[in-house]
Amino acid sequence: MKKIKGNEPTKIHIFTGNAMMIFSLMLSLAFNNIMLNSFNYLNAISAGNVLEKRAEVFNEKANPVPLRQDMSISSNITAYLKPGEEITLLEGRKNWFYVETIDGKKGFIDNRYVKTNYLPPINFNGDFKDRIVLSQSKQRLFIIRNNRVEKEFIISSGLDDTPTPNGIFIIEPGRRGSWFYSEKYKQGGKYWVGFRGNYLFHSIPMDRNQNIIAEELQKIGQPASHGCIRMLVEDAEWFYKNIPDGMPVIIRP
């Protein structure tokens, strides 16, 4: 599968102590509070140029992925798709893609199990004037209210082998907190907000004592996570306090 590359990541030097806190604040100021008057600018950043549309089945555990008749884990299974199998994305729905296989089978696949360099048309039954748009190629997150860009944040999305899923989601009701820690990854984060299962928006990773991990701060602005969306601490706090449950989230390649 071809990987669509974004801009080369900006090199960021590591600081310690108070200097690191100042550096983090400077980054936040640099990428925050950008009031954009032209929505065309956002569309140009988000969409990018795709010469060849490609999508394939993905599963980190290498297990077959069910193709279902409806958008429910309890619906009938049409087929099992192998990781790496090419599919055509016909439509994007909340948490799902409606797809067609090479042999003509159609159905719904959980979009966590799809790698793609494009998004199909989106079918969303709800208010769309306020939304979150994330461009993985640009490593930027946009907060849109009343169809105008209110804020822009620098982020880090998932690595190629632990990708952030593309598609449309919502901020899941009641799924947010001020702190978490993963024994599996030996990392934690502040101000987490869930948008699909274990996938979260959260701060730069920290150790169990809630100290920023310097080498992870250095990676901001380039893919670096296990699939979650990393933000600077100040940005994650704003997001945690100001983004309501149910707000649509569009994640683009």
C-alpha positions as a Markdown table, in Angstrom:
| # | Residue | x | y | z |
|---|---|---|---|---|
| 1 | Met | 0.0 | 0.0 | 0.0 |
| 2 | Lys | 1.4 | 3.4 | -1.0 |
| 3 | Lys | 1.9 | 5.8 | 1.8 |
| 4 | Ile | 1.0 | 9.4 | 1.2 |
| 5 | Lys | 3.6 | 11.5 | 2.8 |
| 6 | Gly | 3.0 | 14.9 | 4.3 |
| 7 | Asn | 5.6 | 17.6 | 4.9 |
| 8 | Glu | 8.9 | 16.6 | 6.4 |
| 9 | Pro | 8.6 | 17.0 | 10.2 |
| 10 | Thr | 10.1 | 20.0 | 11.9 |
| 11 | Lys | 13.1 | 19.1 | 14.0 |
| 12 | Ile | 12.5 | 20.1 | 17.6 |
| 13 | His | 15.3 | 20.1 | 20.2 |
| 14 | Ile | 14.7 | 18.7 | 23.7 |
| 15 | Phe | 14.7 | 20.9 | 26.7 |
| 16 | Thr | 14.5 | 20.0 | 30.4 |
| 17 | Gly | 12.8 | 21.6 | 33.5 |
| 18 | Asn | 11.3 | 25.0 | 33.1 |
| 19 | Ala | 12.8 | 25.4 | 29.6 |
| 20 | Met | 10.7 | 22.4 | 28.5 |
| 21 | Met | 7.5 | 24.0 | 29.8 |
| 22 | Ile | 8.3 | 27.3 | 28.1 |
| 23 | Phe | 9.1 | 25.4 | 24.9 |
| 24 | Ser | 5.7 | 23.6 | 25.0 |
| 25 | Leu | 3.9 | 26.9 | 25.6 |
| 26 | Met | 5.7 | 28.5 | 22.6 |
| 27 | Leu | 4.6 | 25.6 | 20.4 |
| 28 | Ser | 1.0 | 26.0 | 21.6 |
| 29 | Leu | 1.0 | 29.7 | 20.9 |
| 30 | Ala | 2.5 | 29.1 | 17.5 |
| 31 | Phe | -0.1 | 26.6 | 16.3 |
| 32 | Asn | -3.1 | 27.7 | 18.4 |
| 33 | Asn | -5.7 | 30.5 | 17.9 |
| 34 | Ile | -5.3 | 30.7 | 14.2 |
| 35 | Met | -8.5 | 32.3 | 12.8 |
| 36 | Leu | -8.9 | 31.3 | 9.2 |
| 37 | Asn | -11.4 | 33.2 | 7.2 |
| 38 | Ser | -11.4 | 31.0 | 4.1 |
| 39 | Phe | -12.9 | 27.5 | 4.4 |
| 40 | Asn | -11.2 | 26.7 | 1.1 |
| 41 | Tyr | -7.9 | 26.7 | 2.9 |
| 42 | Leu | -9.1 | 24.0 | 5.2 |
| 43 | Asn | -10.4 | 21.9 | 2.3 |
| 44 | Ala | -7.0 | 22.2 | 0.5 |
| 45 | Ile | -5.1 | 21.1 | 3.6 |
| 46 | Ser | -7.4 | 18.3 | 4.4 |
| 47 | Ala | -8.0 | 16.7 | 1.0 |
| 48 | Gly | -4.5 | 16.7 | -0.5 |
| 49 | Asn | -3.8 | 15.2 | -3.9 |
| 50 | Val | -4.4 | 11.5 | -4.3 |
| 51 | Leu | -3.2 | 10.1 | -7.7 |
| 52 | Glu | -4.3 | 6.6 | -7.0 |
| 53 | Lys | -7.0 | 5.8 | -4.5 |
| 54 | Arg | -6.2 | 2.7 | -2.4 |
| 55 | Ala | -7.7 | 1.0 | 0.6 |
| 56 | Glu | -7.0 | -2.3 | 2.2 |
| 57 | Val | -8.1 | -4.4 | 5.2 |
| 58 | Phe | -5.9 | -4.0 | 8.2 |
| 59 | Asn | -5.7 | -5.8 | 11.5 |
| 60 | Glu | -2.8 | -5.4 | 13.9 |
| 61 | Lys | -3.4 | -9.0 | 15.1 |
| 62 | Ala | -3.5 | -10.4 | 11.5 |
| 63 | Asn | -6.9 | -11.9 | 12.0 |
| 64 | Pro | -9.6 | -11.9 | 9.3 |
| 65 | Val | -12.0 | -9.0 | 9.5 |
| 66 | Pro | -15.8 | -9.5 | 9.1 |
| 67 | Leu | -17.7 | -7.8 | 6.3 |
| 68 | Arg | -21.2 | -7.2 | 7.7 |
| 69 | Gln | -24.7 | -6.6 | 6.3 |
| 70 | Asp | -25.3 | -3.7 | 8.6 |
| 71 | Met | -23.5 | -1.2 | 10.9 |
| 72 | Ser | -23.6 | -3.4 | 13.9 |
| 73 | Ile | -21.3 | -6.0 | 15.4 |
| 74 | Ser | -24.3 | -8.2 | 15.8 |
| 75 | Ser | -25.4 | -8.1 | 12.2 |
| 76 | Asn | -24.9 | -11.0 | 9.8 |
| 77 | Ile | -21.5 | -11.6 | 8.3 |
| 78 | Thr | -21.3 | -11.5 | 4.5 |
| 79 | Ala | -17.6 | -12.6 | 4.3 |
| 80 | Tyr | -14.3 | -12.6 | 6.2 |
| 81 | Leu | -11.7 | -10.4 | 4.6 |
| 82 | Lys | -7.9 | -11.0 | 5.0 |
| 83 | Pro | -5.6 | -8.3 | 6.1 |
| 84 | Gly | -4.0 | -6.7 | 3.1 |
| 85 | Glu | -7.0 | -7.5 | 0.9 |
| 86 | Glu | -7.9 | -4.5 | -1.4 |
| 87 | Ile | -11.3 | -2.9 | -1.1 |
| 88 | Thr | -13.2 | 0.0 | -2.6 |
| 89 | Leu | -14.7 | 2.5 | -0.2 |
| 90 | Leu | -18.1 | 3.5 | -1.4 |
| 91 | Glu | -19.4 | 5.6 | 1.6 |
| 92 | Gly | -18.3 | 6.8 | 5.0 |
| 93 | Arg | -20.7 | 6.3 | 7.9 |
| 94 | Lys | -20.2 | 6.9 | 11.7 |
| 95 | Asn | -17.5 | 4.3 | 12.7 |
| 96 | Trp | -18.0 | 2.3 | 9.5 |
| 97 | Phe | -17.2 | 2.2 | 5.8 |
| 98 | Tyr | -19.6 | 0.8 | 3.2 |
| 99 | Val | -17.3 | -1.1 | 0.9 |
| 100 | Glu | -17.0 | -3.4 | -2.1 |
| 101 | Thr | -14.6 | -6.2 | -2.4 |
| 102 | Ile | -12.7 | -7.2 | -5.6 |
| 103 | Asp | -15.2 | -10.1 | -6.2 |
| 104 | Gly | -18.2 | -7.7 | -5.9 |
| 105 | Lys | -19.4 | -8.3 | -2.3 |
| 106 | Lys | -20.7 | -5.2 | -0.6 |
| 107 | Gly | -21.1 | -4.6 | 3.1 |
| 108 | Phe | -19.9 | -2.6 | 6.1 |
| 109 | Ile | -16.5 | -2.8 | 7.8 |
| 110 | Asp | -15.5 | -1.2 | 11.1 |
| 111 | Asn | -13.2 | 1.6 | 9.9 |
| 112 | Arg | -10.6 | 0.7 | 12.6 |
| 113 | Tyr | -9.8 | -2.2 | 10.3 |
| 114 | Val | -9.1 | -0.1 | 7.1 |
| 115 | Lys | -6.0 | 1.5 | 5.8 |
| 116 | Thr | -6.7 | 4.1 | 3.2 |
| 117 | Asn | -5.2 | 7.1 | 1.4 |
| 118 | Tyr | -8.6 | 8.7 | 0.7 |
| 119 | Leu | -12.1 | 9.2 | 2.1 |
| 120 | Pro | -15.3 | 8.4 | 0.2 |
| 121 | Pro | -18.4 | 10.6 | 0.4 |
| 122 | Ile | -19.7 | 10.9 | 4.0 |
| 123 | Asn | -23.2 | 10.1 | 5.0 |
| 124 | Phe | -23.8 | 11.6 | 8.5 |
| 125 | Asn | -27.2 | 12.0 | 10.1 |
| 126 | Gly | -26.7 | 15.0 | 12.3 |
| 127 | Asp | -25.6 | 18.6 | 12.6 |
| 128 | Phe | -22.4 | 19.1 | 10.7 |
| 129 | Lys | -21.7 | 22.8 | 11.1 |
| 130 | Asp | -19.6 | 22.2 | 14.2 |
| 131 | Arg | -17.0 | 19.5 | 13.8 |
| 132 | Ile | -13.4 | 18.4 | 14.2 |
| 133 | Val | -11.3 | 17.8 | 11.2 |
| 134 | Leu | -7.9 | 16.1 | 11.4 |
| 135 | Ser | -5.4 | 15.9 | 8.6 |
| 136 | Gln | -2.9 | 13.0 | 9.1 |
| 137 | Ser | -0.7 | 14.1 | 6.2 |
| 138 | Lys | -0.4 | 17.6 | 7.7 |
| 139 | Gln | -0.5 | 16.5 | 11.4 |
| 140 | Arg | -3.0 | 19.2 | 12.1 |
| 141 | Leu | -6.3 | 19.3 | 13.9 |
| 142 | Phe | -9.0 | 21.9 | 13.1 |
| 143 | Ile | -11.9 | 23.0 | 15.3 |
| 144 | Ile | -14.8 | 24.2 | 13.2 |
| 145 | Arg | -17.8 | 26.1 | 14.5 |
| 146 | Asn | -20.6 | 27.4 | 12.3 |
| 147 | Asn | -18.5 | 26.2 | 9.3 |
| 148 | Arg | -15.6 | 28.5 | 10.2 |
| 149 | Val | -12.2 | 27.4 | 11.5 |
| 150 | Glu | -11.9 | 28.5 | 15.2 |
| 151 | Lys | -8.7 | 26.8 | 16.2 |
| 152 | Glu | -5.8 | 24.8 | 14.7 |
| 153 | Phe | -3.6 | 22.5 | 16.7 |
| 154 | Ile | -0.4 | 20.6 | 15.9 |
| 155 | Ile | -0.8 | 16.9 | 16.7 |
| 156 | Ser | 0.8 | 13.5 | 16.4 |
| 157 | Ser | -1.2 | 10.6 | 15.1 |
| 158 | Gly | -0.4 | 6.9 | 14.8 |
| 159 | Leu | 2.6 | 5.1 | 13.3 |
| 160 | Asp | 2.2 | 3.0 | 10.2 |
| 161 | Asp | 2.0 | -0.3 | 12.1 |
| 162 | Thr | -0.3 | 1.2 | 14.8 |
| 163 | Pro | -2.3 | 3.7 | 12.7 |
| 164 | Thr | -5.0 | 6.1 | 13.6 |
| 165 | Pro | -8.2 | 5.1 | 11.8 |
| 166 | Asn | -9.6 | 7.4 | 9.1 |
| 167 | Gly | -13.3 | 8.1 | 8.7 |
| 168 | Ile | -16.1 | 9.8 | 10.6 |
| 169 | Phe | -16.6 | 9.4 | 14.4 |
| 170 | Ile | -18.1 | 11.4 | 17.2 |
| 171 | Ile | -16.8 | 12.4 | 20.6 |
| 172 | Glu | -18.2 | 9.5 | 22.7 |
| 173 | Pro | -20.5 | 10.6 | 25.5 |
| 174 | Gly | -19.1 | 10.3 | 29.0 |
| 175 | Arg | -15.7 | 9.1 | 27.8 |
| 176 | Arg | -13.2 | 11.7 | 29.1 |
| 177 | Gly | -10.9 | 12.1 | 32.1 |
| 178 | Ser | -8.1 | 14.2 | 33.5 |
| 179 | Trp | -5.5 | 11.3 | 33.7 |
| 180 | Phe | -4.8 | 7.8 | 32.6 |
| 181 | Tyr | -1.7 | 5.5 | 32.7 |
| 182 | Ser | -1.1 | 2.4 | 30.5 |
| 183 | Glu | 1.0 | -0.3 | 32.1 |
| 184 | Lys | 1.3 | -1.9 | 28.6 |
| 185 | Tyr | 3.1 | 1.1 | 27.1 |
| 186 | Lys | 4.5 | 2.5 | 30.4 |
| 187 | Gln | 3.0 | 5.9 | 29.4 |
| 188 | Gly | 0.2 | 8.0 | 30.5 |
| 189 | Gly | -1.5 | 11.2 | 29.5 |
| 190 | Lys | -3.6 | 14.1 | 30.7 |
| 191 | Tyr | -7.0 | 15.4 | 29.5 |
| 192 | Trp | -8.1 | 12.4 | 27.5 |
| 193 | Val | -11.3 | 12.3 | 25.4 |
| 194 | Gly | -12.5 | 9.2 | 23.6 |
| 195 | Phe | -13.7 | 9.1 | 20.0 |
| 196 | Arg | -13.7 | 5.3 | 19.2 |
| 197 | Gly | -13.1 | 2.5 | 21.7 |
| 198 | Asn | -9.5 | 2.8 | 22.9 |
| 199 | Tyr | -8.7 | 5.6 | 20.5 |
| 200 | Leu | -8.3 | 8.9 | 22.4 |
| 201 | Phe | -7.3 | 12.5 | 22.1 |
| 202 | His | -4.8 | 13.2 | 24.9 |
| 203 | Ser | -1.7 | 15.1 | 25.9 |
| 204 | Ile | 1.9 | 14.4 | 25.1 |
| 205 | Pro | 2.8 | 11.1 | 26.9 |
| 206 | Met | 4.0 | 11.3 | 30.5 |
| 207 | Asp | 5.6 | 8.9 | 32.9 |
| 208 | Arg | 3.7 | 7.5 | 35.9 |
| 209 | Asn | 4.6 | 10.6 | 37.9 |
| 210 | Gln | 2.9 | 12.9 | 35.3 |
| 211 | Asn | 6.2 | 14.2 | 33.9 |
| 212 | Ile | 6.4 | 14.9 | 30.2 |
| 213 | Ile | 8.5 | 12.3 | 28.4 |
| 214 | Ala | 11.1 | 14.5 | 26.6 |
| 215 | Glu | 11.6 | 12.2 | 23.6 |
| 216 | Glu | 7.9 | 12.1 | 23.0 |
| 217 | Leu | 7.6 | 15.8 | 23.1 |
| 218 | Gln | 10.2 | 16.0 | 20.4 |
| 219 | Lys | 8.0 | 14.0 | 18.1 |
| 220 | Ile | 5.0 | 16.4 | 18.0 |
| 221 | Gly | 4.0 | 17.2 | 14.4 |
| 222 | Gln | 4.9 | 13.8 | 13.1 |
| 223 | Pro | 3.2 | 10.3 | 13.4 |
| 224 | Ala | 4.4 | 8.8 | 16.7 |
| 225 | Ser | 1.5 | 7.2 | 18.7 |
| 226 | His | -0.1 | 3.8 | 19.1 |
| 227 | Gly | -3.2 | 5.1 | 17.3 |
| 228 | Cys | -4.3 | 7.9 | 19.6 |
| 229 | Ile | -4.1 | 11.6 | 18.8 |
| 230 | Arg | -1.4 | 13.4 | 20.9 |
| 231 | Met | -1.6 | 17.1 | 21.6 |
| 232 | Leu | 0.4 | 19.6 | 23.6 |
| 233 | Val | -0.7 | 19.7 | 27.2 |
| 234 | Glu | -2.2 | 23.1 | 27.0 |
| 235 | Asp | -4.1 | 22.2 | 23.8 |
| 236 | Ala | -5.3 | 18.9 | 25.3 |
| 237 | Glu | -6.7 | 20.8 | 28.3 |
| 238 | Trp | -8.5 | 23.2 | 26.1 |
| 239 | Phe | -9.9 | 20.3 | 24.0 |
| 240 | Tyr | -11.0 | 18.4 | 27.1 |
| 241 | Lys | -12.8 | 21.5 | 28.6 |
| 242 | Asn | -14.4 | 22.9 | 25.4 |
| 243 | Ile | -15.3 | 20.1 | 23.0 |
| 244 | Pro | -18.8 | 18.7 | 23.7 |
| 245 | Asp | -19.9 | 15.1 | 23.6 |
| 246 | Gly | -21.4 | 14.1 | 20.3 |
| 247 | Met | -19.3 | 16.5 | 18.2 |
| 248 | Pro | -18.5 | 14.9 | 14.8 |
| 249 | Val | -14.8 | 14.0 | 14.2 |
| 250 | Ile | -13.5 | 13.6 | 10.6 |
| 251 | Ile | -10.1 | 12.0 | 10.3 |
| 252 | Arg | -8.5 | 12.2 | 6.9 |
| 253 | Pro | -5.4 | 10.6 | 5.5 |
